[in-house]
Amino acid sequence: MMNFSANNLFLLKYYPSDKANIFYFKDKHTNRTYKLYDYQKSFVFDINTPYCVNGKINSADKNLYLIIESAKIDKKNLTNSPNTKA
C-alpha cells in the first residue's frame, strides 16, 4: 500500500454501504474527482467546507481504493469555499 494526501477537497456525494462509507470529493484547483472509502465509518464531512485528507492506496482486484486514515478542515483554503465571495 502507498500513501496519498490531498488538499482543498470539497464533498460532492456520500453513499453509505454495509462495508464502508463512500465519499466523492472534488479538488477545486485541479477539478479531479476522488472516490474515498471510510471502512471505519468514523468520518463526517460538511458540504462547502474544504478538507485535507490523508490515507492509503490499496490496489486489490486491479482497482485503486483510496482509504481515509485522517481528515481535517483545510484552513489554508477555507476562504476558497464555493459559497464564499471573494
C-alpha positions as CSV (number, residue, x, y, z in Angstrom):
1,M,0.0,0.0,0.0
2,M,1.1,3.5,-0.7
3,N,0.2,6.8,1.0
4,F,-1.9,9.6,-0.5
5,S,-2.6,13.2,0.5
6,A,-4.9,15.8,-1.0
7,N,-5.9,19.3,-0.1
8,N,-8.8,21.6,-0.9
9,L,-11.3,18.8,-1.4
10,F,-15.0,19.5,-1.3
11,L,-17.6,16.9,-0.7
12,L,-19.8,16.1,-3.8
13,K,-21.7,12.9,-2.7
14,Y,-21.9,10.4,0.1
15,Y,-23.1,6.8,-0.1
16,P,-23.3,4.5,2.9
17,S,-22.9,0.8,2.4
18,D,-22.5,-2.3,4.5
19,K,-18.7,-2.4,4.4
20,A,-17.8,1.3,4.1
21,N,-19.0,4.8,3.7
22,I,-18.1,6.1,0.2
23,F,-17.4,9.8,-0.3
24,Y,-16.9,11.6,-3.6
25,F,-14.7,14.7,-3.3
26,K,-13.6,17.2,-5.9
27,D,-10.3,19.1,-5.8
28,K,-11.2,22.7,-6.5
29,H,-7.7,23.5,-8.0
30,T,-7.4,20.6,-10.4
31,N,-11.0,19.6,-10.9
32,R,-10.1,16.0,-10.1
33,T,-12.7,13.8,-8.5
34,Y,-11.7,11.3,-5.8
35,K,-13.7,8.3,-4.5
36,L,-12.7,7.7,-0.9
37,Y,-13.6,4.8,1.3
38,D,-14.1,5.0,5.1
39,Y,-14.2,1.4,6.3
40,Q,-14.3,2.6,10.0
41,K,-17.4,4.7,9.3
42,S,-16.0,7.4,11.5
43,F,-15.8,10.5,9.3
44,V,-18.5,13.1,8.9
45,F,-18.0,15.9,6.3
46,D,-19.8,19.1,5.6
47,I,-20.6,20.4,2.1
48,N,-18.9,23.6,1.1
49,T,-16.0,23.1,3.5
50,P,-12.5,22.3,2.2
51,Y,-10.7,19.3,3.7
52,C,-7.2,17.9,3.8
53,V,-7.5,14.1,3.5
54,N,-4.7,11.5,4.1
55,G,-4.8,7.8,3.7
56,K,-3.6,4.7,1.9
57,I,-4.0,3.4,-1.6
58,N,-5.0,-0.2,-1.8
59,S,-4.8,-1.9,-5.2
60,A,-6.9,-5.1,-4.7
61,D,-8.8,-6.5,-7.6
62,K,-6.9,-4.3,-10.2
63,N,-8.8,-1.3,-8.9
64,L,-7.4,1.5,-6.8
65,Y,-9.1,2.2,-3.4
66,L,-8.3,5.4,-1.6
67,I,-8.8,4.6,2.1
68,I,-9.2,7.5,4.5
69,E,-7.0,7.4,7.6
70,S,-7.3,11.1,8.7
71,A,-9.1,14.2,7.6
72,K,-9.3,17.8,8.8
73,I,-10.6,21.1,7.7
74,D,-8.2,22.8,5.2
75,K,-7.9,26.2,7.0
76,K,-5.4,27.4,4.3
77,N,-8.2,27.1,1.6
78,L,-11.2,27.9,3.9
79,T,-11.7,31.2,2.1
80,N,-11.9,29.4,-1.3
81,S,-15.1,27.6,-0.4
82,P,-17.8,27.8,-3.2
83,N,-20.2,30.0,-1.1
84,T,-17.5,32.5,-0.1
85,K,-17.5,35.7,-2.0
86,A,-14.0,36.9,-3.0
